[in-house]
Amino acid sequence: MRFLSLLSVIALALCAPLAWSADITDTVLLVAKRNLKDRIYGSSILVARPLGDDRHVGFIVNKPTTMTLGKLFPKHLPSQKVVDPVYLGGPTGPEVIFAMIKGRESPGGRSLQLAPGFYVAFDKSQPQQARFFAGMVLWQPMELGEEVRRGLRYVLEPQPEILLRKSTDGLWEELVGRAERKDNTI
């Protein structure tokens, strides 16, 4: 029953129309500030987009796990070819694997455009052409805007080259440094 309920939330999240939020009205890159001390969200980079009703969905893009698709799906031959790790996408639905895909067109199925040329799907993808995430982040109405107002995250324009960067080592330090320098020039 819990699994069906989770699938309903995921389906709603991925199929919800884009709506305007009071604070975050488009896809953004969220970079945790140094003062955000949290096991999951500290030193994190997320891509997030509005879902409507001031709710948002996102994926942590810089927390690789020790798991691969081959370990998760040992009998699925295409998964065996993917050597890259599965990333921790977030604490909601960690048993669901999402694929972030770069492409001009939607991969079809249950997918959501994150940014121009980037989609996330959870029922169909080509393993060699995607980065995989376990779970996602879901914000309740006004929750993300409140986090930003409290000064927990920098809000940056989404940068496609970052979303599928081969190695995320040092990426948070690079982006937080860039955001801090920009803050100091304002």
Biotite code that builds the C-alpha atoms (Angstrom):
import biotite.structure as struc

atoms = struc.array([
    struc.Atom([0.000, 0.000, 0.000], chain_id="A", res_id=1, res_name="MET", atom_name="CA", element="C"),
    struc.Atom([2.830, 2.416, 0.889], chain_id="A", res_id=2, res_name="ARG", atom_name="CA", element="C"),
    struc.Atom([4.500, 1.664, -2.462], chain_id="A", res_id=3, res_name="PHE", atom_name="CA", element="C"),
    struc.Atom([1.274, 2.436, -4.388], chain_id="A", res_id=4, res_name="LEU", atom_name="CA", element="C"),
    struc.Atom([0.871, 5.664, -2.456], chain_id="A", res_id=5, res_name="SER", atom_name="CA", element="C"),
    struc.Atom([4.476, 6.624, -3.270], chain_id="A", res_id=6, res_name="LEU", atom_name="CA", element="C"),
    struc.Atom([3.945, 5.841, -6.956], chain_id="A", res_id=7, res_name="LEU", atom_name="CA", element="C"),
    struc.Atom([0.870, 8.086, -6.925], chain_id="A", res_id=8, res_name="SER", atom_name="CA", element="C"),
    struc.Atom([2.911, 10.965, -5.484], chain_id="A", res_id=9, res_name="VAL", atom_name="CA", element="C"),
    struc.Atom([5.652, 10.419, -8.063], chain_id="A", res_id=10, res_name="ILE", atom_name="CA", element="C"),
    struc.Atom([3.179, 10.228, -10.943], chain_id="A", res_id=11, res_name="ALA", atom_name="CA", element="C"),
    struc.Atom([1.511, 13.430, -9.734], chain_id="A", res_id=12, res_name="LEU", atom_name="CA", element="C"),
    struc.Atom([4.894, 15.140, -9.396], chain_id="A", res_id=13, res_name="ALA", atom_name="CA", element="C"),
    struc.Atom([6.036, 14.157, -12.871], chain_id="A", res_id=14, res_name="LEU", atom_name="CA", element="C"),
    struc.Atom([2.749, 14.913, -14.585], chain_id="A", res_id=15, res_name="CYS", atom_name="CA", element="C"),
    struc.Atom([1.786, 18.113, -12.778], chain_id="A", res_id=16, res_name="ALA", atom_name="CA", element="C"),
    struc.Atom([1.615, 21.192, -14.996], chain_id="A", res_id=17, res_name="PRO", atom_name="CA", element="C"),
    struc.Atom([4.210, 23.900, -14.598], chain_id="A", res_id=18, res_name="LEU", atom_name="CA", element="C"),
    struc.Atom([2.738, 26.702, -12.516], chain_id="A", res_id=19, res_name="ALA", atom_name="CA", element="C"),
    struc.Atom([4.168, 29.921, -11.136], chain_id="A", res_id=20, res_name="TRP", atom_name="CA", element="C"),
    struc.Atom([5.342, 30.010, -7.553], chain_id="A", res_id=21, res_name="SER", atom_name="CA", element="C"),
    struc.Atom([5.748, 33.133, -5.445], chain_id="A", res_id=22, res_name="ALA", atom_name="CA", element="C"),
    struc.Atom([9.515, 32.599, -5.133], chain_id="A", res_id=23, res_name="ASP", atom_name="CA", element="C"),
    struc.Atom([10.959, 29.929, -7.422], chain_id="A", res_id=24, res_name="ILE", atom_name="CA", element="C"),
    struc.Atom([9.130, 30.226, -10.714], chain_id="A", res_id=25, res_name="THR", atom_name="CA", element="C"),
    struc.Atom([11.404, 28.281, -13.024], chain_id="A", res_id=26, res_name="ASP", atom_name="CA", element="C"),
    struc.Atom([13.981, 25.519, -12.899], chain_id="A", res_id=27, res_name="THR", atom_name="CA", element="C"),
    struc.Atom([16.913, 26.499, -10.681], chain_id="A", res_id=28, res_name="VAL", atom_name="CA", element="C"),
    struc.Atom([20.161, 25.147, -9.355], chain_id="A", res_id=29, res_name="LEU", atom_name="CA", element="C"),
    struc.Atom([20.224, 25.215, -5.541], chain_id="A", res_id=30, res_name="LEU", atom_name="CA", element="C"),
    struc.Atom([23.624, 25.271, -3.860], chain_id="A", res_id=31, res_name="VAL", atom_name="CA", element="C"),
    struc.Atom([23.729, 24.652, -0.109], chain_id="A", res_id=32, res_name="ALA", atom_name="CA", element="C"),
    struc.Atom([25.382, 27.473, 1.783], chain_id="A", res_id=33, res_name="LYS", atom_name="CA", element="C"),
    struc.Atom([28.207, 26.650, 4.167], chain_id="A", res_id=34, res_name="ARG", atom_name="CA", element="C"),
    struc.Atom([25.892, 27.155, 7.168], chain_id="A", res_id=35, res_name="ASN", atom_name="CA", element="C"),
    struc.Atom([23.547, 24.342, 6.034], chain_id="A", res_id=36, res_name="LEU", atom_name="CA", element="C"),
    struc.Atom([24.685, 21.502, 8.277], chain_id="A", res_id=37, res_name="LYS", atom_name="CA", element="C"),
    struc.Atom([22.729, 18.402, 7.356], chain_id="A", res_id=38, res_name="ASP", atom_name="CA", element="C"),
    struc.Atom([23.720, 14.829, 6.565], chain_id="A", res_id=39, res_name="ARG", atom_name="CA", element="C"),
    struc.Atom([21.801, 14.813, 3.280], chain_id="A", res_id=40, res_name="ILE", atom_name="CA", element="C"),
    struc.Atom([21.549, 18.455, 2.243], chain_id="A", res_id=41, res_name="TYR", atom_name="CA", element="C"),
    struc.Atom([24.823, 19.862, 3.548], chain_id="A", res_id=42, res_name="GLY", atom_name="CA", element="C"),
    struc.Atom([27.273, 20.513, 0.676], chain_id="A", res_id=43, res_name="SER", atom_name="CA", element="C"),
    struc.Atom([24.543, 19.592, -1.794], chain_id="A", res_id=44, res_name="SER", atom_name="CA", element="C"),
    struc.Atom([23.642, 20.830, -5.252], chain_id="A", res_id=45, res_name="ILE", atom_name="CA", element="C"),
    struc.Atom([20.074, 20.294, -6.408], chain_id="A", res_id=46, res_name="LEU", atom_name="CA", element="C"),
    struc.Atom([18.210, 20.941, -9.596], chain_id="A", res_id=47, res_name="VAL", atom_name="CA", element="C"),
    struc.Atom([14.623, 21.909, -8.758], chain_id="A", res_id=48, res_name="ALA", atom_name="CA", element="C"),
    struc.Atom([11.552, 22.958, -10.662], chain_id="A", res_id=49, res_name="ARG", atom_name="CA", element="C"),
    struc.Atom([8.051, 24.074, -9.722], chain_id="A", res_id=50, res_name="PRO", atom_name="CA", element="C"),
    struc.Atom([5.135, 21.660, -9.920], chain_id="A", res_id=51, res_name="LEU", atom_name="CA", element="C"),
    struc.Atom([2.290, 24.042, -9.194], chain_id="A", res_id=52, res_name="GLY", atom_name="CA", element="C"),
    struc.Atom([0.588, 25.235, -6.026], chain_id="A", res_id=53, res_name="ASP", atom_name="CA", element="C"),
    struc.Atom([4.009, 26.479, -4.824], chain_id="A", res_id=54, res_name="ASP", atom_name="CA", element="C"),
    struc.Atom([5.326, 22.899, -4.618], chain_id="A", res_id=55, res_name="ARG", atom_name="CA", element="C"),
    struc.Atom([8.640, 21.821, -6.123], chain_id="A", res_id=56, res_name="HIS", atom_name="CA", element="C"),
    struc.Atom([10.482, 18.655, -7.099], chain_id="A", res_id=57, res_name="VAL", atom_name="CA", element="C"),
    struc.Atom([14.250, 18.271, -7.274], chain_id="A", res_id=58, res_name="GLY", atom_name="CA", element="C"),
    struc.Atom([17.228, 15.956, -7.404], chain_id="A", res_id=59, res_name="PHE", atom_name="CA", element="C"),
    struc.Atom([20.542, 16.151, -5.601], chain_id="A", res_id=60, res_name="ILE", atom_name="CA", element="C"),
    struc.Atom([23.141, 16.001, -8.382], chain_id="A", res_id=61, res_name="VAL", atom_name="CA", element="C"),
    struc.Atom([26.415, 15.677, -6.474], chain_id="A", res_id=62, res_name="ASN", atom_name="CA", element="C"),
    struc.Atom([26.011, 12.732, -4.066], chain_id="A", res_id=63, res_name="LYS", atom_name="CA", element="C"),
    struc.Atom([27.162, 9.517, -5.763], chain_id="A", res_id=64, res_name="PRO", atom_name="CA", element="C"),
    struc.Atom([26.496, 6.270, -3.914], chain_id="A", res_id=65, res_name="THR", atom_name="CA", element="C"),
    struc.Atom([28.497, 3.042, -3.999], chain_id="A", res_id=66, res_name="THR", atom_name="CA", element="C"),
    struc.Atom([25.706, 1.347, -5.952], chain_id="A", res_id=67, res_name="MET", atom_name="CA", element="C"),
    struc.Atom([25.531, 0.907, -9.722], chain_id="A", res_id=68, res_name="THR", atom_name="CA", element="C"),
    struc.Atom([22.604, -0.102, -11.899], chain_id="A", res_id=69, res_name="LEU", atom_name="CA", element="C"),
    struc.Atom([24.284, -3.468, -12.397], chain_id="A", res_id=70, res_name="GLY", atom_name="CA", element="C"),
    struc.Atom([24.292, -4.110, -8.643], chain_id="A", res_id=71, res_name="LYS", atom_name="CA", element="C"),
    struc.Atom([20.678, -2.986, -8.330], chain_id="A", res_id=72, res_name="LEU", atom_name="CA", element="C"),
    struc.Atom([19.462, -4.957, -11.356], chain_id="A", res_id=73, res_name="PHE", atom_name="CA", element="C"),
    struc.Atom([21.813, -7.940, -11.745], chain_id="A", res_id=74, res_name="PRO", atom_name="CA", element="C"),
    struc.Atom([19.620, -9.730, -14.324], chain_id="A", res_id=75, res_name="LYS", atom_name="CA", element="C"),
    struc.Atom([19.121, -6.681, -16.571], chain_id="A", res_id=76, res_name="HIS", atom_name="CA", element="C"),
    struc.Atom([21.879, -6.806, -19.209], chain_id="A", res_id=77, res_name="LEU", atom_name="CA", element="C"),
    struc.Atom([21.779, -3.113, -20.276], chain_id="A", res_id=78, res_name="PRO", atom_name="CA", element="C"),
    struc.Atom([22.209, -2.106, -16.604], chain_id="A", res_id=79, res_name="SER", atom_name="CA", element="C"),
    struc.Atom([25.383, -4.193, -16.404], chain_id="A", res_id=80, res_name="GLN", atom_name="CA", element="C"),
    struc.Atom([27.005, -1.903, -18.981], chain_id="A", res_id=81, res_name="LYS", atom_name="CA", element="C"),
    struc.Atom([26.574, 1.224, -16.837], chain_id="A", res_id=82, res_name="VAL", atom_name="CA", element="C"),
    struc.Atom([29.685, 1.649, -14.696], chain_id="A", res_id=83, res_name="VAL", atom_name="CA", element="C"),
    struc.Atom([28.800, 5.047, -13.236], chain_id="A", res_id=84, res_name="ASP", atom_name="CA", element="C"),
    struc.Atom([27.325, 5.156, -9.732], chain_id="A", res_id=85, res_name="PRO", atom_name="CA", element="C"),
    struc.Atom([23.683, 5.739, -8.933], chain_id="A", res_id=86, res_name="VAL", atom_name="CA", element="C"),
    struc.Atom([23.355, 9.135, -7.212], chain_id="A", res_id=87, res_name="TYR", atom_name="CA", element="C"),
    struc.Atom([21.305, 9.907, -4.131], chain_id="A", res_id=88, res_name="LEU", atom_name="CA", element="C"),
    struc.Atom([18.532, 12.009, -5.663], chain_id="A", res_id=89, res_name="GLY", atom_name="CA", element="C"),
    struc.Atom([16.837, 12.661, -2.349], chain_id="A", res_id=90, res_name="GLY", atom_name="CA", element="C"),
    struc.Atom([15.111, 11.062, 0.628], chain_id="A", res_id=91, res_name="PRO", atom_name="CA", element="C"),
    struc.Atom([11.644, 10.694, -0.945], chain_id="A", res_id=92, res_name="THR", atom_name="CA", element="C"),
    struc.Atom([11.163, 7.353, -2.652], chain_id="A", res_id=93, res_name="GLY", atom_name="CA", element="C"),
    struc.Atom([14.753, 6.092, -2.527], chain_id="A", res_id=94, res_name="PRO", atom_name="CA", element="C"),
    struc.Atom([13.537, 2.741, -3.845], chain_id="A", res_id=95, res_name="GLU", atom_name="CA", element="C"),
    struc.Atom([12.560, 4.420, -7.137], chain_id="A", res_id=96, res_name="VAL", atom_name="CA", element="C"),
    struc.Atom([15.287, 4.953, -9.737], chain_id="A", res_id=97, res_name="ILE", atom_name="CA", element="C"),
    struc.Atom([15.058, 8.058, -11.911], chain_id="A", res_id=98, res_name="PHE", atom_name="CA", element="C"),
    struc.Atom([17.059, 8.755, -15.052], chain_id="A", res_id=99, res_name="ALA", atom_name="CA", element="C"),
    struc.Atom([18.254, 12.253, -15.943], chain_id="A", res_id=100, res_name="MET", atom_name="CA", element="C"),
    struc.Atom([18.532, 12.401, -19.698], chain_id="A", res_id=101, res_name="ILE", atom_name="CA", element="C"),
    struc.Atom([20.012, 14.982, -22.040], chain_id="A", res_id=102, res_name="LYS", atom_name="CA", element="C"),
    struc.Atom([18.117, 15.308, -25.299], chain_id="A", res_id=103, res_name="GLY", atom_name="CA", element="C"),
    struc.Atom([16.207, 17.577, -27.613], chain_id="A", res_id=104, res_name="ARG", atom_name="CA", element="C"),
    struc.Atom([12.972, 15.687, -27.096], chain_id="A", res_id=105, res_name="GLU", atom_name="CA", element="C"),
    struc.Atom([11.202, 14.065, -24.198], chain_id="A", res_id=106, res_name="SER", atom_name="CA", element="C"),
    struc.Atom([12.099, 10.393, -23.780], chain_id="A", res_id=107, res_name="PRO", atom_name="CA", element="C"),
    struc.Atom([8.358, 9.739, -23.537], chain_id="A", res_id=108, res_name="GLY", atom_name="CA", element="C"),
    struc.Atom([6.662, 7.692, -20.883], chain_id="A", res_id=109, res_name="GLY", atom_name="CA", element="C"),
    struc.Atom([6.584, 9.304, -17.479], chain_id="A", res_id=110, res_name="ARG", atom_name="CA", element="C"),
    struc.Atom([9.063, 12.112, -17.883], chain_id="A", res_id=111, res_name="SER", atom_name="CA", element="C"),
    struc.Atom([9.375, 15.723, -16.857], chain_id="A", res_id=112, res_name="LEU", atom_name="CA", element="C"),
    struc.Atom([11.429, 18.479, -18.446], chain_id="A", res_id=113, res_name="GLN", atom_name="CA", element="C"),
    struc.Atom([13.832, 19.890, -15.845], chain_id="A", res_id=114, res_name="LEU", atom_name="CA", element="C"),
    struc.Atom([15.526, 22.451, -18.056], chain_id="A", res_id=115, res_name="ALA", atom_name="CA", element="C"),
    struc.Atom([15.849, 22.976, -21.800], chain_id="A", res_id=116, res_name="PRO", atom_name="CA", element="C"),
    struc.Atom([17.342, 19.768, -23.164], chain_id="A", res_id=117, res_name="GLY", atom_name="CA", element="C"),
    struc.Atom([17.150, 17.902, -19.831], chain_id="A", res_id=118, res_name="PHE", atom_name="CA", element="C"),
    struc.Atom([14.502, 15.467, -18.704], chain_id="A", res_id=119, res_name="TYR", atom_name="CA", element="C"),
    struc.Atom([13.964, 13.138, -15.801], chain_id="A", res_id=120, res_name="VAL", atom_name="CA", element="C"),
    struc.Atom([12.125, 9.855, -16.335], chain_id="A", res_id=121, res_name="ALA", atom_name="CA", element="C"),
    struc.Atom([11.242, 6.949, -14.133], chain_id="A", res_id=122, res_name="PHE", atom_name="CA", element="C"),
    struc.Atom([9.877, 4.324, -16.451], chain_id="A", res_id=123, res_name="ASP", atom_name="CA", element="C"),
    struc.Atom([11.934, 4.390, -19.625], chain_id="A", res_id=124, res_name="LYS", atom_name="CA", element="C"),
    struc.Atom([15.479, 5.315, -20.626], chain_id="A", res_id=125, res_name="SER", atom_name="CA", element="C"),
    struc.Atom([18.614, 4.162, -22.384], chain_id="A", res_id=126, res_name="GLN", atom_name="CA", element="C"),
    struc.Atom([21.072, 3.337, -19.565], chain_id="A", res_id=127, res_name="PRO", atom_name="CA", element="C"),
    struc.Atom([24.164, 4.505, -21.435], chain_id="A", res_id=128, res_name="GLN", atom_name="CA", element="C"),
    struc.Atom([22.656, 7.952, -22.094], chain_id="A", res_id=129, res_name="GLN", atom_name="CA", element="C"),
    struc.Atom([21.566, 8.902, -18.583], chain_id="A", res_id=130, res_name="ALA", atom_name="CA", element="C"),
    struc.Atom([22.591, 9.589, -15.010], chain_id="A", res_id=131, res_name="ARG", atom_name="CA", element="C"),
    struc.Atom([20.604, 7.619, -12.463], chain_id="A", res_id=132, res_name="PHE", atom_name="CA", element="C"),
    struc.Atom([19.224, 8.785, -9.132], chain_id="A", res_id=133, res_name="PHE", atom_name="CA", element="C"),
    struc.Atom([17.670, 6.930, -6.222], chain_id="A", res_id=134, res_name="ALA", atom_name="CA", element="C"),
    struc.Atom([14.876, 9.057, -4.797], chain_id="A", res_id=135, res_name="GLY", atom_name="CA", element="C"),
    struc.Atom([14.006, 12.713, -5.128], chain_id="A", res_id=136, res_name="MET", atom_name="CA", element="C"),
    struc.Atom([13.294, 15.812, -3.060], chain_id="A", res_id=137, res_name="VAL", atom_name="CA", element="C"),
    struc.Atom([9.710, 17.061, -2.775], chain_id="A", res_id=138, res_name="LEU", atom_name="CA", element="C"),
    struc.Atom([8.918, 20.409, -1.184], chain_id="A", res_id=139, res_name="TRP", atom_name="CA", element="C"),
    struc.Atom([5.498, 21.153, 0.255], chain_id="A", res_id=140, res_name="GLN", atom_name="CA", element="C"),
    struc.Atom([3.766, 24.456, -0.608], chain_id="A", res_id=141, res_name="PRO", atom_name="CA", element="C"),
    struc.Atom([5.995, 27.440, 0.250], chain_id="A", res_id=142, res_name="MET", atom_name="CA", element="C"),
    struc.Atom([8.683, 25.185, 1.813], chain_id="A", res_id=143, res_name="GLU", atom_name="CA", element="C"),
    struc.Atom([11.400, 25.873, -0.766], chain_id="A", res_id=144, res_name="LEU", atom_name="CA", element="C"),
    struc.Atom([10.779, 29.617, -0.744], chain_id="A", res_id=145, res_name="GLY", atom_name="CA", element="C"),
    struc.Atom([11.092, 29.570, 3.049], chain_id="A", res_id=146, res_name="GLU", atom_name="CA", element="C"),
    struc.Atom([14.421, 27.691, 2.852], chain_id="A", res_id=147, res_name="GLU", atom_name="CA", element="C"),
    struc.Atom([15.758, 30.339, 0.476], chain_id="A", res_id=148, res_name="VAL", atom_name="CA", element="C"),
    struc.Atom([14.470, 33.205, 2.659], chain_id="A", res_id=149, res_name="ARG", atom_name="CA", element="C"),
    struc.Atom([16.202, 31.603, 5.674], chain_id="A", res_id=150, res_name="ARG", atom_name="CA", element="C"),
    struc.Atom([19.478, 31.804, 3.755], chain_id="A", res_id=151, res_name="GLY", atom_name="CA", element="C"),
    struc.Atom([20.131, 28.057, 3.440], chain_id="A", res_id=152, res_name="LEU", atom_name="CA", element="C"),
    struc.Atom([20.756, 27.963, -0.309], chain_id="A", res_id=153, res_name="ARG", atom_name="CA", element="C"),
    struc.Atom([22.099, 30.005, -3.175], chain_id="A", res_id=154, res_name="TYR", atom_name="CA", element="C"),
    struc.Atom([19.739, 30.086, -6.152], chain_id="A", res_id=155, res_name="VAL", atom_name="CA", element="C"),
    struc.Atom([21.557, 29.913, -9.495], chain_id="A", res_id=156, res_name="LEU", atom_name="CA", element="C"),
    struc.Atom([20.518, 29.533, -13.104], chain_id="A", res_id=157, res_name="GLU", atom_name="CA", element="C"),
    struc.Atom([20.513, 25.874, -14.159], chain_id="A", res_id=158, res_name="PRO", atom_name="CA", element="C"),
    struc.Atom([23.713, 25.041, -15.977], chain_id="A", res_id=159, res_name="GLN", atom_name="CA", element="C"),
    struc.Atom([23.274, 22.035, -18.271], chain_id="A", res_id=160, res_name="PRO", atom_name="CA", element="C"),
    struc.Atom([26.992, 21.193, -18.251], chain_id="A", res_id=161, res_name="GLU", atom_name="CA", element="C"),
    struc.Atom([26.782, 20.715, -14.463], chain_id="A", res_id=162, res_name="ILE", atom_name="CA", element="C"),
    struc.Atom([23.762, 18.424, -14.427], chain_id="A", res_id=163, res_name="LEU", atom_name="CA", element="C"),
    struc.Atom([25.549, 15.506, -16.085], chain_id="A", res_id=164, res_name="LEU", atom_name="CA", element="C"),
    struc.Atom([29.157, 16.375, -15.300], chain_id="A", res_id=165, res_name="ARG", atom_name="CA", element="C"),
    struc.Atom([31.184, 13.153, -15.278], chain_id="A", res_id=166, res_name="LYS", atom_name="CA", element="C"),
    struc.Atom([32.764, 13.769, -11.872], chain_id="A", res_id=167, res_name="SER", atom_name="CA", element="C"),
    struc.Atom([31.100, 15.815, -9.156], chain_id="A", res_id=168, res_name="THR", atom_name="CA", element="C"),
    struc.Atom([34.222, 15.875, -6.974], chain_id="A", res_id=169, res_name="ASP", atom_name="CA", element="C"),
    struc.Atom([34.841, 19.486, -5.939], chain_id="A", res_id=170, res_name="GLY", atom_name="CA", element="C"),
    struc.Atom([31.698, 20.723, -7.680], chain_id="A", res_id=171, res_name="LEU", atom_name="CA", element="C"),
    struc.Atom([30.004, 22.039, -4.523], chain_id="A", res_id=172, res_name="TRP", atom_name="CA", element="C"),
    struc.Atom([33.152, 23.933, -3.493], chain_id="A", res_id=173, res_name="GLU", atom_name="CA", element="C"),
    struc.Atom([33.403, 25.436, -6.985], chain_id="A", res_id=174, res_name="GLU", atom_name="CA", element="C"),
    struc.Atom([29.763, 26.587, -7.060], chain_id="A", res_id=175, res_name="LEU", atom_name="CA", element="C"),
    struc.Atom([29.575, 27.842, -3.472], chain_id="A", res_id=176, res_name="VAL", atom_name="CA", element="C"),
    struc.Atom([32.799, 29.806, -4.050], chain_id="A", res_id=177, res_name="GLY", atom_name="CA", element="C"),
    struc.Atom([31.390, 31.306, -7.243], chain_id="A", res_id=178, res_name="ARG", atom_name="CA", element="C"),
    struc.Atom([28.122, 32.237, -5.465], chain_id="A", res_id=179, res_name="ALA", atom_name="CA", element="C"),
    struc.Atom([29.990, 33.780, -2.513], chain_id="A", res_id=180, res_name="GLU", atom_name="CA", element="C"),
    struc.Atom([32.149, 35.893, -4.830], chain_id="A", res_id=181, res_name="ARG", atom_name="CA", element="C"),
    struc.Atom([29.031, 37.070, -6.672], chain_id="A", res_id=182, res_name="LYS", atom_name="CA", element="C"),
    struc.Atom([27.368, 37.966, -3.314], chain_id="A", res_id=183, res_name="ASP", atom_name="CA", element="C"),
    struc.Atom([30.418, 40.010, -2.328], chain_id="A", res_id=184, res_name="ASN", atom_name="CA", element="C"),
    struc.Atom([30.291, 42.077, -5.518], chain_id="A", res_id=185, res_name="THR", atom_name="CA", element="C"),
    struc.Atom([26.658, 43.102, -5.044], chain_id="A", res_id=186, res_name="ILE", atom_name="CA", element="C"),
])
